[in-house]
Amino acid sequence: MARVYQREDWAMHPTRQSGEWEGGEANVTVILHDSVDAGAGPRLHTHPYPETFIIEEGRAVFTIGDEEIEAGPGQILVVPANAPHKFRTLGPMKSIHIHASPKFDTRWLE
């Protein structure tokens, strides 16, 4: 049987598509990122699984290992397991971050 998750169970903002969801039975976790200001983004970290970023709107500079990649609408970035990574937005940005794990597992490096 399908399961429906209500906004109040995952949303971190009352109106923007912004929040986190751990979907154990789906075997993935998801972050819906909707930032308004330039410079938003997490500090350097790793996961023991791949993370996929789908950029819907806006642009960001991703640091993945020693490489910097500017990404924008329609692009998909896949960060390999255990690769140090972070990003900073260049203005408003909407993106979907898919973690290949039923629970978040983040190791902060900064």
Biopython code that builds the backbone (N, CA, C, O; Angstrom):
import numpy as np
from Bio.PDB.StructureBuilder import StructureBuilder

atoms = [
    (1, "MET", "N", (0.837, -1.186, 0.000)),
    (1, "MET", "CA", (0.000, 0.000, 0.000)),
    (1, "MET", "C", (0.883, 1.251, 0.000)),
    (1, "MET", "O", (1.884, 1.303, 0.715)),
    (2, "ALA", "N", (0.527, 2.226, -0.776)),
    (2, "ALA", "CA", (1.265, 3.493, -0.851)),
    (2, "ALA", "C", (1.145, 4.247, 0.465)),
    (2, "ALA", "O", (0.156, 4.126, 1.189)),
    (3, "ARG", "N", (2.181, 5.027, 0.752)),
    (3, "ARG", "CA", (2.179, 5.825, 1.969)),
    (3, "ARG", "C", (2.345, 7.289, 1.589)),
    (3, "ARG", "O", (3.172, 7.607, 0.735)),
    (4, "VAL", "N", (1.591, 8.173, 2.191)),
    (4, "VAL", "CA", (1.653, 9.607, 1.931)),
    (4, "VAL", "C", (2.223, 10.299, 3.155)),
    (4, "VAL", "O", (1.779, 10.061, 4.279)),
    (5, "TYR", "N", (3.219, 11.167, 2.930)),
    (5, "TYR", "CA", (3.824, 11.924, 4.022)),
    (5, "TYR", "C", (3.341, 13.362, 3.946)),
    (5, "TYR", "O", (3.393, 13.987, 2.887)),
    (6, "GLN", "N", (2.881, 13.875, 5.050)),
    (6, "GLN", "CA", (2.335, 15.229, 5.099)),
    (6, "GLN", "C", (3.445, 16.261, 5.237)),
    (6, "GLN", "O", (4.495, 15.987, 5.818)),
    (7, "ARG", "N", (3.203, 17.435, 4.701)),
    (7, "ARG", "CA", (4.173, 18.527, 4.718)),
    (7, "ARG", "C", (4.716, 18.803, 6.121)),
    (7, "ARG", "O", (5.918, 19.011, 6.290)),
    (8, "GLU", "N", (3.848, 18.804, 7.116)),
    (8, "GLU", "CA", (4.296, 19.112, 8.483)),
    (8, "GLU", "C", (5.270, 18.061, 9.025)),
    (8, "GLU", "O", (5.946, 18.304, 10.025)),
    (9, "ASP", "N", (5.345, 16.897, 8.374)),
    (9, "ASP", "CA", (6.261, 15.846, 8.803)),
    (9, "ASP", "C", (7.673, 16.010, 8.251)),
    (9, "ASP", "O", (8.599, 15.370, 8.749)),
    (10, "TRP", "N", (7.863, 16.859, 7.227)),
    (10, "TRP", "CA", (9.205, 17.005, 6.647)),
    (10, "TRP", "C", (9.619, 18.448, 6.381)),
    (10, "TRP", "O", (10.815, 18.728, 6.307)),
    (11, "ALA", "N", (8.679, 19.367, 6.235)),
    (11, "ALA", "CA", (9.005, 20.740, 5.829)),
    (11, "ALA", "C", (9.664, 21.520, 6.958)),
    (11, "ALA", "O", (9.296, 21.387, 8.125)),
    (12, "MET", "N", (10.649, 22.339, 6.586)),
    (12, "MET", "CA", (11.333, 23.183, 7.560)),
    (12, "MET", "C", (10.963, 24.658, 7.388)),
    (12, "MET", "O", (11.438, 25.511, 8.138)),
    (13, "HIS", "N", (10.114, 24.956, 6.400)),
    (13, "HIS", "CA", (9.689, 26.330, 6.148)),
    (13, "HIS", "C", (8.197, 26.281, 5.820)),
    (13, "HIS", "O", (7.753, 25.361, 5.134)),
    (14, "PRO", "N", (7.424, 27.244, 6.293)),
    (14, "PRO", "CA", (5.973, 27.167, 6.104)),
    (14, "PRO", "C", (5.492, 27.311, 4.656)),
    (14, "PRO", "O", (4.409, 26.827, 4.326)),
    (15, "THR", "N", (6.271, 27.963, 3.786)),
    (15, "THR", "CA", (5.781, 28.163, 2.415)),
    (15, "THR", "C", (6.728, 27.655, 1.335)),
    (15, "THR", "O", (6.277, 27.260, 0.260)),
    (16, "ARG", "N", (8.039, 27.658, 1.601)),
    (16, "ARG", "CA", (8.987, 27.210, 0.571)),
    (16, "ARG", "C", (9.112, 25.692, 0.589)),
    (16, "ARG", "O", (8.878, 25.062, 1.621)),
    (17, "GLN", "N", (9.475, 25.107, -0.536)),
    (17, "GLN", "CA", (9.723, 23.671, -0.652)),
    (17, "GLN", "C", (11.081, 23.394, -0.036)),
    (17, "GLN", "O", (12.063, 23.219, -0.757)),
    (18, "SER", "N", (11.150, 23.352, 1.264)),
    (18, "SER", "CA", (12.430, 23.222, 1.945)),
    (18, "SER", "C", (12.274, 22.275, 3.126)),
    (18, "SER", "O", (11.444, 22.503, 4.005)),
    (19, "GLY", "N", (13.082, 21.201, 3.144)),
    (19, "GLY", "CA", (12.999, 20.267, 4.250)),
    (19, "GLY", "C", (13.770, 19.000, 3.975)),
    (19, "GLY", "O", (14.428, 18.866, 2.944)),
    (20, "GLU", "N", (13.682, 18.066, 4.917)),
    (20, "GLU", "CA", (14.393, 16.801, 4.822)),
    (20, "GLU", "C", (13.424, 15.664, 5.102)),
    (20, "GLU", "O", (12.499, 15.802, 5.903)),
    (21, "TRP", "N", (13.650, 14.527, 4.424)),
    (21, "TRP", "CA", (12.810, 13.358, 4.624)),
    (21, "TRP", "C", (13.663, 12.104, 4.622)),
    (21, "TRP", "O", (14.403, 11.852, 3.671)),
    (22, "GLU", "N", (13.560, 11.312, 5.691)),
    (22, "GLU", "CA", (14.203, 10.000, 5.745)),
    (22, "GLU", "C", (13.147, 8.970, 5.383)),
    (22, "GLU", "O", (12.158, 8.798, 6.095)),
    (23, "GLY", "N", (13.367, 8.292, 4.276)),
    (23, "GLY", "CA", (12.366, 7.349, 3.771)),
    (23, "GLY", "C", (12.827, 5.924, 3.863)),
    (23, "GLY", "O", (13.099, 5.291, 2.842)),
    (24, "GLY", "N", (12.923, 5.406, 5.064)),
    (24, "GLY", "CA", (13.435, 4.068, 5.303)),
    (24, "GLY", "C", (12.942, 3.021, 4.326)),
    (24, "GLY", "O", (13.748, 2.307, 3.729)),
    (25, "GLU", "N", (11.634, 2.915, 4.151)),
    (25, "GLU", "CA", (11.103, 1.884, 3.261)),
    (25, "GLU", "C", (11.392, 2.176, 1.791)),
    (25, "GLU", "O", (11.350, 1.269, 0.960)),
    (26, "ALA", "N", (11.685, 3.433, 1.467)),
    (26, "ALA", "CA", (12.022, 3.797, 0.084)),
    (26, "ALA", "C", (13.521, 3.624, -0.183)),
    (26, "ALA", "O", (13.958, 3.674, -1.333)),
    (27, "ASN", "N", (14.295, 3.422, 0.866)),
    (27, "ASN", "CA", (15.751, 3.217, 0.772)),
    (27, "ASN", "C", (16.501, 4.447, 0.270)),
    (27, "ASN", "O", (17.610, 4.323, -0.250)),
    (28, "VAL", "N", (15.916, 5.625, 0.419)),
    (28, "VAL", "CA", (16.578, 6.895, 0.091)),
    (28, "VAL", "C", (16.196, 7.926, 1.146)),
    (28, "VAL", "O", (15.198, 7.774, 1.850)),
    (29, "THR", "N", (17.006, 8.976, 1.244)),
    (29, "THR", "CA", (16.649, 10.161, 2.007)),
    (29, "THR", "C", (16.708, 11.333, 1.039)),
    (29, "THR", "O", (17.455, 11.301, 0.061)),
    (30, "VAL", "N", (15.924, 12.362, 1.313)),
    (30, "VAL", "CA", (15.793, 13.475, 0.377)),
    (30, "VAL", "C", (15.872, 14.795, 1.135)),
    (30, "VAL", "O", (15.300, 14.951, 2.214)),
    (31, "ILE", "N", (16.594, 15.739, 0.542)),
    (31, "ILE", "CA", (16.594, 17.116, 1.023)),
    (31, "ILE", "C", (15.998, 17.962, -0.092)),
    (31, "ILE", "O", (16.456, 17.904, -1.234)),
    (32, "LEU", "N", (14.982, 18.743, 0.234)),
    (32, "LEU", "CA", (14.438, 19.727, -0.698)),
    (32, "LEU", "C", (15.031, 21.066, -0.280)),
    (32, "LEU", "O", (14.744, 21.580, 0.801)),
    (33, "HIS", "N", (15.860, 21.616, -1.154)),
    (33, "HIS", "CA", (16.592, 22.849, -0.844)),
    (33, "HIS", "C", (15.933, 24.004, -1.586)),
    (33, "HIS", "O", (15.764, 23.942, -2.804)),
    (34, "ASP", "N", (15.564, 25.048, -0.870)),
    (34, "ASP", "CA", (14.974, 26.247, -1.457)),
    (34, "ASP", "C", (15.543, 27.431, -0.683)),
    (34, "ASP", "O", (15.029, 27.795, 0.374)),
    (35, "SER", "N", (16.603, 28.027, -1.214)),
    (35, "SER", "CA", (17.237, 29.147, -0.518)),
    (35, "SER", "C", (16.979, 30.445, -1.268)),
    (35, "SER", "O", (16.787, 30.452, -2.484)),
    (36, "VAL", "N", (16.979, 31.522, -0.532)),
    (36, "VAL", "CA", (16.726, 32.846, -1.101)),
    (36, "VAL", "C", (18.026, 33.620, -1.278)),
    (36, "VAL", "O", (18.194, 34.334, -2.267)),
    (37, "ASP", "N", (18.935, 33.485, -0.338)),
    (37, "ASP", "CA", (20.149, 34.302, -0.329)),
    (37, "ASP", "C", (21.340, 33.604, -0.975)),
    (37, "ASP", "O", (21.470, 32.381, -0.911)),
    (38, "ALA", "N", (22.199, 34.392, -1.593)),
    (38, "ALA", "CA", (23.470, 33.867, -2.107)),
    (38, "ALA", "C", (24.328, 33.428, -0.927)),
    (38, "ALA", "O", (24.255, 34.003, 0.158)),
    (39, "GLY", "N", (25.137, 32.407, -1.153)),
    (39, "GLY", "CA", (26.052, 31.933, -0.130)),
    (39, "GLY", "C", (25.504, 30.827, 0.743)),
    (39, "GLY", "O", (26.211, 30.339, 1.625)),
    (40, "ALA", "N", (24.264, 30.413, 0.527)),
    (40, "ALA", "CA", (23.697, 29.325, 1.322)),
    (40, "ALA", "C", (24.324, 28.001, 0.911)),
    (40, "ALA", "O", (24.755, 27.835, -0.230)),
    (41, "GLY", "N", (24.372, 27.072, 1.837)),
    (41, "GLY", "CA", (24.878, 25.738, 1.554)),
    (41, "GLY", "C", (25.606, 25.155, 2.735)),
    (41, "GLY", "O", (25.988, 25.876, 3.656)),
    (42, "PRO", "N", (25.801, 23.855, 2.716)),
    (42, "PRO", "CA", (26.444, 23.176, 3.842)),
    (42, "PRO", "C", (27.960, 23.319, 3.813)),
    (42, "PRO", "O", (28.549, 23.601, 2.769)),
    (43, "ARG", "N", (28.579, 23.123, 4.960)),
    (43, "ARG", "CA", (30.043, 23.107, 5.018)),
    (43, "ARG", "C", (30.538, 21.740, 4.528)),
    (43, "ARG", "O", (29.737, 20.834, 4.298)),
    (44, "LEU", "N", (31.836, 21.597, 4.373)),
    (44, "LEU", "CA", (32.448, 20.392, 3.816)),
    (44, "LEU", "C", (32.087, 19.155, 4.646)),
    (44, "LEU", "O", (32.174, 19.167, 5.874)),
    (45, "HIS", "N", (31.679, 18.086, 3.946)),
    (45, "HIS", "CA", (31.266, 16.859, 4.613)),
    (45, "HIS", "C", (31.369, 15.669, 3.665)),
    (45, "HIS", "O", (31.633, 15.842, 2.475)),
    (46, "THR", "N", (31.161, 14.464, 4.189)),
    (46, "THR", "CA", (31.117, 13.243, 3.381)),
    (46, "THR", "C", (29.919, 12.407, 3.812)),
    (46, "THR", "O", (29.330, 12.627, 4.870)),
    (47, "HIS", "N", (29.574, 11.437, 2.958)),
    (47, "HIS", "CA", (28.581, 10.407, 3.254)),
    (47, "HIS", "C", (29.168, 9.079, 2.789)),
    (47, "HIS", "O", (29.943, 9.061, 1.833)),
    (48, "PRO", "N", (28.825, 7.970, 3.435)),
    (48, "PRO", "CA", (29.334, 6.671, 3.001)),
    (48, "PRO", "C", (28.521, 6.086, 1.839)),
    (48, "PRO", "O", (28.568, 4.881, 1.590)),
    (49, "TYR", "N", (27.792, 6.926, 1.145)),
    (49, "TYR", "CA", (26.955, 6.536, 0.013)),
    (49, "TYR", "C", (26.944, 7.701, -0.980)),
    (49, "TYR", "O", (27.302, 8.817, -0.604)),
    (50, "PRO", "N", (26.545, 7.474, -2.237)),
    (50, "PRO", "CA", (26.479, 8.581, -3.200)),
    (50, "PRO", "C", (25.352, 9.557, -2.862)),
    (50, "PRO", "O", (24.344, 9.187, -2.260)),
    (51, "GLU", "N", (25.552, 10.819, -3.269)),
    (51, "GLU", "CA", (24.510, 11.842, -3.155)),
    (51, "GLU", "C", (24.311, 12.453, -4.534)),
    (51, "GLU", "O", (25.273, 12.805, -5.217)),
    (52, "THR", "N", (23.051, 12.575, -4.932)),
    (52, "THR", "CA", (22.696, 13.126, -6.241)),
    (52, "THR", "C", (21.994, 14.460, -6.043)),
    (52, "THR", "O", (21.056, 14.567, -5.254)),
    (53, "PHE", "N", (22.456, 15.481, -6.769)),
    (53, "PHE", "CA", (21.864, 16.823, -6.722)),
    (53, "PHE", "C", (21.162, 17.088, -8.045)),
    (53, "PHE", "O", (21.762, 16.945, -9.110)),
    (54, "ILE", "N", (19.895, 17.473, -7.980)),
    (54, "ILE", "CA", (19.136, 17.874, -9.167)),
    (54, "ILE", "C", (18.853, 19.363, -9.015)),
    (54, "ILE", "O", (18.137, 19.770, -8.101)),
    (55, "ILE", "N", (19.414, 20.176, -9.908)),
    (55, "ILE", "CA", (19.241, 21.628, -9.824)),
    (55, "ILE", "C", (17.999, 22.007, -10.622)),
    (55, "ILE", "O", (17.933, 21.779, -11.830)),
    (56, "GLU", "N", (17.016, 22.587, -9.938)),
    (56, "GLU", "CA", (15.777, 22.995, -10.590)),
    (56, "GLU", "C", (15.827, 24.461, -11.027)),
    (56, "GLU", "O", (15.440, 24.799, -12.145)),
    (57, "GLU", "N", (16.308, 25.321, -10.132)),
    (57, "GLU", "CA", (16.393, 26.759, -10.421)),
    (57, "GLU", "C", (17.637, 27.320, -9.753)),
    (57, "GLU", "O", (18.071, 26.821, -8.715)),
    (58, "GLY", "N", (18.210, 28.363, -10.352)),
    (58, "GLY", "CA", (19.357, 29.032, -9.760)),
    (58, "GLY", "C", (20.666, 28.328, -10.075)),
    (58, "GLY", "O", (20.716, 27.404, -10.887)),
    (59, "ARG", "N", (21.732, 28.786, -9.412)),
    (59, "ARG", "CA", (23.070, 28.247, -9.654)),
    (59, "ARG", "C", (23.811, 28.119, -8.330)),
    (59, "ARG", "O", (23.507, 28.809, -7.358)),
    (60, "ALA", "N", (24.786, 27.223, -8.317)),
    (60, "ALA", "CA", (25.641, 27.049, -7.145)),
    (60, "ALA", "C", (27.006, 26.574, -7.608)),
    (60, "ALA", "O", (27.150, 25.999, -8.687)),
    (61, "VAL", "N", (28.007, 26.823, -6.770)),
    (61, "VAL", "CA", (29.348, 26.285, -7.007)),
    (61, "VAL", "C", (29.525, 25.123, -6.036)),
    (61, "VAL", "O", (29.449, 25.297, -4.819)),
    (62, "PHE", "N", (29.759, 23.944, -6.589)),
    (62, "PHE", "CA", (29.974, 22.731, -5.808)),
    (62, "PHE", "C", (31.461, 22.460, -5.722)),
    (62, "PHE", "O", (32.171, 22.547, -6.723)),
    (63, "THR", "N", (31.931, 22.136, -4.545)),
    (63, "THR", "CA", (33.297, 21.661, -4.350)),
    (63, "THR", "C", (33.181, 20.171, -4.068)),
    (63, "THR", "O", (32.552, 19.760, -3.092)),
    (64, "ILE", "N", (33.798, 19.362, -4.937)),
    (64, "ILE", "CA", (33.776, 17.913, -4.791)),
    (64, "ILE", "C", (35.224, 17.460, -4.854)),
    (64, "ILE", "O", (35.836, 17.458, -5.922)),
    (65, "GLY", "N", (35.769, 17.076, -3.708)),
    (65, "GLY", "CA", (37.195, 16.792, -3.632)),
    (65, "GLY", "C", (37.964, 18.070, -3.926)),
    (65, "GLY", "O", (37.739, 19.088, -3.272)),
    (66, "ASP", "N", (38.874, 18.034, -4.906)),
    (66, "ASP", "CA", (39.653, 19.213, -5.295)),
    (66, "ASP", "C", (39.036, 19.964, -6.466)),
    (66, "ASP", "O", (39.612, 20.941, -6.943)),
    (67, "GLU", "N", (37.883, 19.526, -6.933)),
    (67, "GLU", "CA", (37.257, 20.100, -8.130)),
    (67, "GLU", "C", (36.134, 21.062, -7.755)),
    (67, "GLU", "O", (35.377, 20.810, -6.818)),
    (68, "GLU", "N", (36.032, 22.179, -8.501)),
    (68, "GLU", "CA", (34.901, 23.099, -8.351)),
    (68, "GLU", "C", (34.072, 23.040, -9.617)),
    (68, "GLU", "O", (34.606, 23.115, -10.724)),
    (69, "ILE", "N", (32.749, 22.903, -9.449)),
    (69, "ILE", "CA", (31.835, 22.796, -10.579)),
    (69, "ILE", "C", (30.699, 23.772, -10.360)),
    (69, "ILE", "O", (30.043, 23.740, -9.318)),
    (70, "GLU", "N", (30.456, 24.650, -11.341)),
    (70, "GLU", "CA", (29.286, 25.515, -11.271)),
    (70, "GLU", "C", (28.149, 24.799, -11.974)),
    (70, "GLU", "O", (28.292, 24.371, -13.119)),
    (71, "ALA", "N", (27.023, 24.668, -11.294)),
    (71, "ALA", "CA", (25.887, 23.929, -11.842)),
    (71, "ALA", "C", (24.641, 24.803, -11.837)),
    (71, "ALA", "O", (24.486, 25.681, -10.988)),
    (72, "GLY", "N", (23.754, 24.550, -12.798)),
    (72, "GLY", "CA", (22.536, 25.325, -12.918)),
    (72, "GLY", "C", (21.349, 24.476, -13.314)),
    (72, "GLY", "O", (21.424, 23.247, -13.305)),
    (73, "PRO", "N", (20.249, 25.129, -13.663)),
    (73, "PRO", "CA", (18.989, 24.445, -13.929)),
    (73, "PRO", "C", (19.127, 23.315, -14.957)),
    (73, "PRO", "O", (19.764, 23.464, -15.999)),
    (74, "GLY", "N", (18.508, 22.193, -14.622)),
    (74, "GLY", "CA", (18.502, 21.048, -15.517)),
    (74, "GLY", "C", (19.701, 20.137, -15.380)),
    (74, "GLY", "O", (19.730, 19.063, -15.981)),
    (75, "GLN", "N", (20.690, 20.542, -14.604)),
    (75, "GLN", "CA", (21.874, 19.700, -14.436)),
    (75, "GLN", "C", (21.708, 18.791, -13.219)),
    (75, "GLN", "O", (21.036, 19.131, -12.245)),
    (76, "ILE", "N", (22.345, 17.625, -13.313)),
    (76, "ILE", "CA", (22.361, 16.649, -12.233)),
    (76, "ILE", "C", (23.817, 16.358, -11.913)),
    (76, "ILE", "O", (24.604, 16.060, -12.811)),
    (77, "LEU", "N", (24.177, 16.442, -10.643)),
    (77, "LEU", "CA", (25.534, 16.109, -10.192)),
    (77, "LEU", "C", (25.445, 14.884, -9.287)),
    (77, "LEU", "O", (24.557, 14.797, -8.439)),
    (78, "VAL", "N", (26.354, 13.953, -9.469)),
    (78, "VAL", "CA", (26.414, 12.781, -8.602)),
    (78, "VAL", "C", (27.763, 12.799, -7.895)),
    (78, "VAL", "O", (28.815, 12.761, -8.532)),
    (79, "VAL", "N", (27.714, 12.859, -6.569)),
    (79, "VAL", "CA", (28.919, 12.854, -5.753)),
    (79, "VAL", "C", (29.149, 11.420, -5.283)),
    (79, "VAL", "O", (28.263, 10.831, -4.665)),
    (80, "PRO", "N", (30.318, 10.848, -5.564)),
    (80, "PRO", "CA", (30.589, 9.466, -5.145)),
    (80, "PRO", "C", (30.616, 9.321, -3.627)),
    (80, "PRO", "O", (30.838, 10.292, -2.903)),
    (81, "ALA", "N", (30.392, 8.118, -3.163)),
    (81, "ALA", "CA", (30.481, 7.813, -1.735)),
    (81, "ALA", "C", (31.837, 8.242, -1.202)),
    (81, "ALA", "O", (32.859, 8.059, -1.864)),
    (82, "ASN", "N", (31.843, 8.809, -0.009)),
    (82, "ASN", "CA", (33.043, 9.216, 0.729)),
    (82, "ASN", "C", (33.803, 10.398, 0.129)),
    (82, "ASN", "O", (34.872, 10.745, 0.633)),
    (83, "ALA", "N", (33.292, 11.023, -0.920)),
    (83, "ALA", "CA", (33.962, 12.191, -1.500)),
    (83, "ALA", "C", (33.614, 13.433, -0.682)),
    (83, "ALA", "O", (32.433, 13.713, -0.477)),
    (84, "PRO", "N", (34.615, 14.188, -0.207)),
    (84, "PRO", "CA", (34.326, 15.440, 0.490)),
    (84, "PRO", "C", (33.622, 16.409, -0.465)),
    (84, "PRO", "O", (34.044, 16.571, -1.610)),
    (85, "HIS", "N", (32.550, 17.049, 0.007)),
    (85, "HIS", "CA", (31.819, 17.968, -0.858)),
    (85, "HIS", "C", (31.071, 19.019, -0.046)),
    (85, "HIS", "O", (30.783, 18.844, 1.138)),
    (86, "LYS", "N", (30.768, 20.122, -0.738)),
    (86, "LYS", "CA", (29.955, 21.210, -0.200)),
    (86, "LYS", "C", (29.489, 22.031, -1.390)),
    (86, "LYS", "O", (29.926, 21.796, -2.516)),
    (87, "PHE", "N", (28.604, 22.994, -1.151)),
    (87, "PHE", "CA", (28.219, 23.931, -2.208)),
    (87, "PHE", "C", (27.855, 25.261, -1.585)),
    (87, "PHE", "O", (27.548, 25.360, -0.397)),
    (88, "ARG", "N", (27.898, 26.289, -2.434)),
    (88, "ARG", "CA", (27.406, 27.609, -2.026)),
    (88, "ARG", "C", (26.585, 28.164, -3.181)),
    (88, "ARG", "O", (27.005, 28.129, -4.338)),
    (89, "THR", "N", (25.417, 28.672, -2.847)),
    (89, "THR", "CA", (24.530, 29.196, -3.873)),
    (89, "THR", "C", (25.039, 30.541, -4.380)),
    (89, "THR", "O", (25.717, 31.276, -3.663)),
    (90, "LEU", "N", (24.699, 30.848, -5.625)),
    (90, "LEU", "CA", (25.082, 32.123, -6.233)),
    (90, "LEU", "C", (23.904, 33.089, -6.266)),
    (90, "LEU", "O", (23.959, 34.114, -6.946)),
    (91, "GLY", "N", (22.874, 32.779, -5.558)),
    (91, "GLY", "CA", (21.628, 33.536, -5.501)),
    (91, "GLY", "C", (20.543, 32.554, -5.092)),
    (91, "GLY", "O", (20.846, 31.477, -4.578)),
    (92, "PRO", "N", (19.283, 32.910, -5.313)),
    (92, "PRO", "CA", (18.219, 31.956, -4.988)),
    (92, "PRO", "C", (18.424, 30.642, -5.752)),
    (92, "PRO", "O", (18.830, 30.648, -6.914)),
    (93, "MET", "N", (18.141, 29.523, -5.089)),
    (93, "MET", "CA", (18.309, 28.228, -5.739)),
    (93, "MET", "C", (17.320, 27.222, -5.182)),
    (93, "MET", "O", (17.042, 27.196, -3.983)),
    (94, "LYS", "N", (16.788, 26.389, -6.079)),
    (94, "LYS", "CA", (15.943, 25.256, -5.695)),
    (94, "LYS", "C", (16.594, 24.000, -6.236)),
    (94, "LYS", "O", (16.971, 23.931, -7.406)),
    (95, "SER", "N", (16.721, 23.004, -5.365)),
    (95, "SER", "CA", (17.333, 21.745, -5.794)),
    (95, "SER", "C", (16.800, 20.602, -4.944)),
    (95, "SER", "O", (16.241, 20.806, -3.866)),
    (96, "ILE", "N", (16.989, 19.395, -5.461)),
    (96, "ILE", "CA", (16.619, 18.175, -4.760)),
    (96, "ILE", "C", (17.899, 17.383, -4.553)),
    (96, "ILE", "O", (18.663, 17.186, -5.498)),
    (97, "HIS", "N", (18.142, 16.928, -3.331)),
    (97, "HIS", "CA", (19.349, 16.167, -2.995)),
    (97, "HIS", "C", (18.896, 14.777, -2.559)),
    (97, "HIS", "O", (18.157, 14.636, -1.585)),
    (98, "ILE", "N", (19.334, 13.767, -3.274)),
    (98, "ILE", "CA", (18.920, 12.393, -2.998)),
    (98, "ILE", "C", (20.104, 11.623, -2.428)),
    (98, "ILE", "O", (21.148, 11.507, -3.070)),
    (99, "HIS", "N", (19.936, 11.104, -1.230)),
    (99, "HIS", "CA", (20.955, 10.304, -0.558)),
    (99, "HIS", "C", (20.597, 8.833, -0.746)),
    (99, "HIS", "O", (19.473, 8.429, -0.451)),
    (100, "ALA", "N", (21.527, 8.039, -1.228)),
    (100, "ALA", "CA", (21.282, 6.616, -1.486)),
    (100, "ALA", "C", (21.395, 5.821, -0.188)),
    (100, "ALA", "O", (22.241, 4.936, -0.059)),
    (101, "SER", "N", (20.528, 6.153, 0.770)),
    (101, "SER", "CA", (20.548, 5.515, 2.085)),
    (101, "SER", "C", (19.183, 5.735, 2.752)),
    (101, "SER", "O", (18.570, 6.783, 2.551)),
    (102, "PRO", "N", (18.706, 4.784, 3.530)),
    (102, "PRO", "CA", (17.421, 4.979, 4.207)),
    (102, "PRO", "C", (17.487, 5.969, 5.375)),
    (102, "PRO", "O", (16.448, 6.397, 5.879)),
    (103, "LYS", "N", (18.705, 6.339, 5.810)),
    (103, "LYS", "CA", (18.900, 7.327, 6.878)),
    (103, "LYS", "C", (20.075, 8.229, 6.528)),
    (103, "LYS", "O", (21.025, 7.799, 5.874)),
    (104, "PHE", "N", (20.004, 9.488, 6.968)),
    (104, "PHE", "CA", (21.125, 10.401, 6.750)),
    (104, "PHE", "C", (22.338, 9.927, 7.558)),
    (104, "PHE", "O", (22.206, 9.526, 8.714)),
    (105, "ASP", "N", (23.511, 9.977, 6.938)),
    (105, "ASP", "CA", (24.754, 9.637, 7.618)),
    (105, "ASP", "C", (25.806, 10.621, 7.106)),
    (105, "ASP", "O", (26.386, 10.418, 6.040)),
    (106, "THR", "N", (26.046, 11.681, 7.866)),
    (106, "THR", "CA", (26.929, 12.760, 7.445)),
    (106, "THR", "C", (28.092, 12.888, 8.405)),
    (106, "THR", "O", (27.916, 12.866, 9.623)),
    (107, "ARG", "N", (29.298, 13.022, 7.836)),
    (107, "ARG", "CA", (30.501, 13.273, 8.623)),
    (107, "ARG", "C", (30.993, 14.673, 8.265)),
    (107, "ARG", "O", (31.461, 14.903, 7.150)),
    (108, "TRP", "N", (30.887, 15.596, 9.199)),
    (108, "TRP", "CA", (31.286, 16.980, 8.961)),
    (108, "TRP", "C", (32.800, 17.114, 9.045)),
    (108, "TRP", "O", (33.420, 16.629, 9.992)),
    (109, "LEU", "N", (33.390, 17.773, 8.058)),
    (109, "LEU", "CA", (34.836, 17.940, 8.002)),
    (109, "LEU", "C", (35.271, 19.358, 8.347)),
    (109, "LEU", "O", (36.450, 19.580, 8.624)),
    (110, "GLU", "N", (34.371, 20.307, 8.339)),
    (110, "GLU", "CA", (34.665, 21.705, 8.702)),
    (110, "GLU", "C", (33.719, 22.122, 9.796)),
    (110, "GLU", "O", (33.778, 23.259, 10.263)),
]
sb = StructureBuilder()
sb.init_structure("model")
sb.init_model(0)
sb.init_chain("A")
sb.init_seg("    ")
for serial, (resi, resn, name, xyz) in enumerate(atoms, 1):
    if name == "N":
        sb.init_residue(resn, " ", resi, " ")
    sb.init_atom(name, np.array(xyz, "f"), 0.0, 1.0, " ", f" {name:<3s}", serial, name[0])
structure = sb.get_structure()
